[in-house]
């Protein structure tokens, strides 16, 4: 598996789109890097760029973009609402796949060294890349901003990690590091008061506010025995926040960095700001995501708001995202396209999900064509998905049935399981066709020499094993779904009992059909121990599925004729 890291540089230009385009062109010039998002902000005069790839390629793209930003952006003329210290203000690296934070931090140090030595831009390390924890916090490093750095950089304790100890008049300085996935998130208020927005920010941010004697704003600062100001912690852990006024929108915002979304997810941050704003007579009108967000964060938010309504969370991924979007007003200031803002969607292979993305008619036409795929394996997986979908529908109808309000959570749990079965089986629709194609590709390999023959033979065996494992997975999940289907017959909405009955027909057929594929592919696999074991387990699953379906049909008919 390839190592993947994400890079999210923040450039001090949010107005001139031609400059931004020249910077992002540098990113896209590097093979192996994928530009995911470009998010300019006029009021902040700042653009957040997101790209991903293998580490060496990402480092090269980051270096080129920092170099180009230094050529095009003049910090001596820069004005903006967001704190900043350089043309490339900050450049974090984030581990995404198959790479540790320690490895990512080392890549950040390599990048900072190149920036400092080759470009002669003062470079500071932060977060996990910075060994000196007294200067690892971005806000502490950036304090004083561009204007204050001409003096600050001369202090021995603020000498840069790499590069000259001289603030560059045109390019400023930059901060490079490694960090966890961070969500930059702004909450919109129905006020124009920066002071009131800041008061709410102090209420929620982990650092809180300075403790004062008497008046909380003008009172004397209370210090500890070492003379350091005492503070009143805010209500949210792993959250940084400030209040500001955005002239572009004509509203004040709470601007937050959620530095650990496992500790404080986006939906908790939103609700807490709503609560603190309400206590101060201010309303939250919506919110704004800066950059990208993980899929899980949006799904968790959708489930959170559905649970608050005592509604089933066993709905589709698209519905959960829609609920999250509307609940937090993420589209108040502009369109929110999940396909452009959710990182997993941007990383999806365009060819992935080719079959399940078709219309019903197109899928049937493709199946009926002279092409051998999709065939029985993909159809079996799709039948399993239909069975799970029908059972999930019964669970959701039961959750909302009049008079069953106290049971919403019981059926929500069933529906959530059904959605998981459905989603996995839909993936297997395309994977089964992919497995068939792998076998065809292996057979097409050259066999001119003994080495080529050996490589071809191994490729055929590897592809055959994969083509056995995929339909066997269809068998397993489809059989598991029969537990849900039976429960919906027994305790679900009685008006939908025949829907659950049809679901059992789909699930059983999926098991039997997938087993046919297992058997025919197993006939070409040479590992007898593996083949004997999987055929034995397959026969057991088939018999259990047939028996379970017969019992479900008996229960359904019993309820129909009551």
SVG drawing of the C-alpha trace seen along z (x, -y; Angstrom):
<svg xmlns="http://www.w3.org/2000/svg" viewBox="-56 -48 77 78">
<polyline fill="none" stroke="black" stroke-width="0.4" points="0.0,0.0 1.3,-3.5 2.1,-6.0 -0.1,-9.1 0.2,-12.5 -1.9,-15.6 -0.5,-19.1 -2.6,-22.2 -0.5,-25.3 -2.1,-28.7 -1.1,-31.5 -1.5,-35.2 -3.5,-36.0 -7.3,-35.6 -8.3,-38.2 -6.1,-37.9 -7.2,-34.6 -4.5,-34.8 -1.8,-34.6 -3.6,-31.7 -3.7,-29.9 0.0,-30.3 0.7,-28.8 -1.6,-25.9 -0.2,-25.3 3.1,-24.5 1.4,-21.9 -0.3,-20.3 3.0,-20.2 4.3,-17.4 3.5,-13.8 1.9,-11.8 0.1,-14.8 -3.6,-15.4 -4.9,-18.9 -8.1,-18.5 -9.3,-21.9 -8.5,-25.6 -10.5,-27.8 -9.8,-31.6 -11.2,-34.1 -11.5,-37.8 -11.9,-39.2 -9.0,-37.1 -7.0,-37.7 -5.9,-34.1 -6.2,-30.9 -6.2,-27.4 -4.9,-24.8 -5.2,-21.1 -3.3,-18.4 -2.4,-14.8 0.1,-12.2 3.1,-10.1 5.5,-11.9 8.4,-12.8 6.0,-14.1 4.1,-16.2 7.3,-17.7 8.3,-18.7 4.9,-20.3 5.0,-22.1 8.5,-23.5 7.5,-24.7 4.3,-26.4 6.2,-28.1 8.8,-29.3 6.2,-30.7 4.2,-32.3 7.4,-34.1 7.8,-35.4 4.2,-36.7 3.1,-37.9 4.4,-41.0 3.9,-40.9 4.8,-44.6 1.5,-45.4 -0.7,-42.6 -3.8,-43.3 -6.3,-40.7 -8.4,-39.6 -6.5,-36.4 -3.2,-36.4 -0.3,-35.9 3.5,-36.1 4.5,-35.2 3.6,-34.7 3.2,-31.1 2.0,-31.6 1.8,-28.0 2.4,-24.6 1.3,-21.6 1.7,-17.9 -0.9,-15.4 -0.6,-11.6 -3.4,-10.1 -2.5,-6.4 0.2,-3.9 2.5,-6.5 3.2,-7.4 3.2,-10.8 6.9,-10.5 7.6,-9.8 5.4,-12.7 7.3,-15.0 10.6,-14.0 9.3,-15.0 8.2,-18.3 11.7,-18.9 13.1,-18.0 10.8,-20.5 11.6,-23.3 15.4,-22.7 15.0,-23.1 12.9,-26.3 15.4,-27.8 18.5,-26.9 17.5,-26.9 15.0,-29.7 16.5,-31.7 13.1,-32.1 13.1,-31.9 11.4,-28.6 10.0,-27.5 8.9,-24.0 5.6,-23.4 3.5,-20.8 5.0,-17.2 7.9,-18.4 9.2,-20.8 11.3,-19.0 11.3,-22.1 7.7,-22.1 8.1,-25.6 7.8,-26.8 5.6,-24.2 2.3,-26.0 1.5,-27.9 -0.2,-30.8 2.8,-31.4 5.2,-31.2 3.0,-33.6 2.4,-36.1 3.4,-39.6 2.7,-38.6 4.6,-39.9 5.0,-43.4 6.4,-42.3 8.7,-39.7 11.4,-42.2 12.3,-42.5 11.1,-39.1 13.3,-37.1 16.4,-38.8 15.6,-37.4 17.8,-34.4 14.8,-32.3 13.1,-33.1 15.9,-32.3 14.3,-30.3 14.9,-26.5 16.2,-26.9 17.2,-29.9 18.4,-33.4 17.6,-35.1 16.2,-38.1 12.6,-38.7 12.2,-38.8 10.5,-42.1 8.7,-40.7 8.2,-37.0 8.1,-37.1 8.7,-33.9 6.8,-30.6 5.9,-27.8 6.1,-24.2 5.0,-21.2 3.2,-17.9 -0.2,-17.7 -3.3,-15.7 -6.2,-16.3 -7.6,-19.8 -10.9,-21.3 -11.0,-25.0 -14.6,-26.0 -16.4,-29.3 -19.8,-29.9 -21.9,-32.8 -23.6,-35.2 -26.4,-37.7 -24.2,-40.5 -21.6,-42.8 -19.8,-43.1 -16.3,-41.7 -16.1,-42.2 -19.3,-40.1 -18.0,-37.4 -14.7,-37.3 -16.6,-36.9 -18.3,-33.8 -15.0,-32.5 -13.4,-32.9 -16.4,-31.0 -15.8,-27.9 -12.1,-27.7 -9.9,-25.5 -7.6,-28.3 -10.6,-30.3 -10.0,-33.8 -7.7,-35.6 -9.0,-35.7 -9.6,-39.3 -10.5,-40.9 -14.0,-42.4 -15.0,-43.4 -14.2,-40.4 -13.1,-42.7 -11.4,-45.7 -10.6,-44.3 -7.0,-43.8 -5.4,-40.6 -4.9,-38.0 -1.5,-36.2 -0.1,-33.1 2.9,-32.8 5.2,-33.1 3.5,-36.2 1.8,-34.5 -1.8,-35.4 -4.4,-32.9 -7.1,-31.8 -10.7,-30.5 -10.8,-27.5 -13.4,-27.4 -15.9,-24.6 -14.4,-22.8 -11.2,-20.8 -8.9,-20.8 -10.5,-24.0 -8.8,-27.3 -11.2,-30.2 -11.3,-33.9 -14.1,-36.3 -13.9,-38.6 -16.1,-40.7 -16.2,-39.6 -17.0,-42.7 -17.5,-40.5 -20.5,-38.9 -21.5,-41.7 -21.5,-39.4 -19.3,-38.5 -18.0,-34.9 -16.5,-32.6 -13.4,-31.3 -12.3,-27.9 -9.6,-25.4 -10.8,-21.9 -7.4,-20.3 -8.8,-16.9 -12.2,-16.0 -12.3,-12.8 -12.2,-15.0 -14.5,-17.8 -16.4,-16.9 -17.7,-19.6 -21.3,-19.1 -20.5,-19.5 -18.5,-22.7 -21.5,-24.1 -24.0,-23.3 -21.8,-24.7 -21.4,-28.0 -25.2,-28.1 -25.6,-27.6 -23.1,-30.3 -24.3,-32.7 -27.9,-32.3 -26.8,-33.1 -25.5,-36.4 -28.6,-37.2 -27.0,-36.3 -28.2,-33.8 -26.2,-31.5 -27.4,-31.7 -25.2,-29.1 -21.6,-28.1 -18.7,-27.8 -16.2,-25.1 -12.8,-26.2 -11.1,-23.5 -12.0,-19.8 -13.6,-17.5 -13.4,-13.7 -16.5,-11.8 -16.9,-10.3 -17.1,-13.8 -20.1,-14.6 -21.8,-11.2 -21.3,-11.5 -22.9,-15.0 -25.9,-13.8 -26.5,-11.0 -26.1,-13.4 -28.8,-15.8 -31.1,-12.9 -30.8,-11.5 -31.7,-14.9 -34.9,-14.6 -35.4,-11.0 -35.3,-9.8 -33.6,-6.7 -30.0,-7.1 -30.2,-4.1 -30.5,-6.2 -28.2,-6.5 -24.9,-8.2 -26.3,-11.0 -29.2,-11.6 -26.8,-11.8 -24.7,-14.4 -27.8,-16.4 -29.0,-16.5 -25.6,-17.6 -25.4,-20.3 -28.8,-21.7 -28.5,-21.4 -25.3,-23.4 -26.2,-25.8 -23.0,-25.0 -24.5,-26.4 -25.5,-29.8 -22.7,-31.8 -22.3,-29.8 -23.0,-26.4 -21.7,-23.3 -21.0,-20.4 -20.1,-17.3 -18.3,-15.9 -15.9,-18.8 -15.6,-19.2 -15.4,-15.7 -11.8,-14.3 -12.8,-10.6 -15.0,-11.6 -12.2,-13.6 -9.8,-10.7 -12.2,-8.2 -11.1,-6.6 -13.4,-7.9 -13.8,-4.3 -14.9,-3.1 -18.5,-2.3 -19.1,-2.2 -21.9,0.3 -23.7,-0.9 -23.6,-4.4 -25.7,-3.5 -29.5,-3.9 -31.6,-0.8 -32.2,-0.8 -28.5,-1.2 -27.5,1.5 -30.0,3.9 -28.9,3.0 -25.2,3.5 -26.0,6.9 -28.0,7.9 -25.2,6.8 -22.7,9.2 -20.1,8.3 -19.5,11.2 -19.5,8.8 -21.4,7.9 -22.5,11.5 -24.1,13.7 -21.6,12.6 -22.4,9.0 -26.2,9.7 -26.0,11.9 -24.3,9.0 -27.0,6.6 -29.8,9.0 -28.2,9.1 -28.1,5.3 -31.8,5.2 -32.7,7.6 -30.8,5.5 -32.4,2.3 -35.9,3.7 -35.2,4.8 -33.8,1.4 -36.9,-0.2 -39.1,1.8 -36.9,0.8 -37.1,-2.9 -40.9,-2.7 -41.2,-0.9 -39.1,-3.7 -41.5,-6.3 -44.7,-4.3 -47.4,-6.2 -47.7,-4.9 -44.2,-3.3 -42.3,-6.5 -40.7,-4.9 -39.2,-2.3 -37.4,-4.6 -34.0,-3.8 -34.6,0.0 -35.5,-0.2 -32.8,-2.9 -30.2,-0.3 -31.6,2.3 -31.7,-0.2 -28.1,-1.2 -27.1,2.4 -29.1,2.8 -27.4,-0.3 -24.0,1.3 -25.0,4.5 -26.4,2.7 -23.3,0.4 -20.9,3.4 -22.9,5.4 -23.1,2.5 -19.3,2.3 -19.1,6.0 -21.3,5.5 -18.3,3.7 -15.7,5.7 -17.0,9.0 -16.8,7.6 -13.3,6.3 -12.4,9.8 -13.5,11.2 -11.5,8.6 -8.4,9.4 -8.6,13.0 -9.0,11.9 -6.0,9.6 -3.9,12.4 -4.8,14.8 -3.8,12.1 -0.2,11.8 2.7,12.8 4.0,16.4 6.9,16.3 9.6,17.2 9.8,19.5 9.9,16.4 6.9,14.9 5.0,18.2 5.8,18.4 4.7,14.8 1.5,15.4 0.7,18.5 1.1,16.8 -1.0,13.8 -3.8,16.2 -3.7,18.0 -3.7,14.7 -6.6,13.4 -8.5,16.7 -8.2,16.6 -9.5,13.0 -12.4,14.1 -13.3,16.8 -13.0,14.5 -15.3,11.8 -18.5,13.9 -17.8,15.7 -17.9,12.3 -21.3,11.8 -22.5,15.1 -21.4,14.1 -23.0,10.7 -26.2,11.8 -26.6,14.6 -25.9,12.2 -28.7,9.9 -31.2,12.6 -31.1,12.0 -32.2,8.5 -34.9,9.6 -36.3,12.1 -36.4,9.6 -38.4,7.2 -40.9,9.9 -41.2,10.7 -41.2,7.2 -41.4,4.7 -44.3,2.7 -46.9,5.4 -48.0,3.4 -44.6,4.1 -44.3,7.8 -44.4,8.8 -41.5,6.4 -39.4,8.3 -40.6,11.5 -39.3,10.4 -36.1,9.3 -35.5,12.9 -36.0,14.2 -33.3,11.7 -30.9,12.6 -31.2,16.4 -30.9,16.0 -27.8,13.9 -26.2,16.6 -27.0,19.4 -26.0,17.3 -22.7,16.2 -21.9,19.8 -22.2,20.8 -19.4,18.3 -17.3,19.5 -17.5,23.1 -16.8,22.3 -13.8,20.2 -12.5,22.7 -12.3,25.3 -9.4,23.4 -7.5,22.8 -4.6,25.2 -4.5,24.9 -6.6,27.9 -6.6,27.1 -7.9,23.6 -10.5,24.9 -11.8,27.7 -12.1,25.4 -14.0,22.6 -16.3,25.1 -17.2,26.7 -18.0,23.3 -19.9,22.3 -22.1,25.4 -22.9,24.7 -23.8,21.0 -26.0,22.1 -27.9,24.6 -28.4,22.2 -29.6,19.5 -32.2,21.8 -33.4,22.9 -33.6,19.3 -35.5,18.1 -38.0,21.0 -38.6,20.0 -39.1,16.4 -41.6,17.2 -43.5,19.4 -43.7,16.5 -44.7,14.0 -47.5,16.3 -48.6,16.8 -49.0,13.0 -50.7,12.5 -53.4,15.0 -54.0,13.9"/>
</svg>
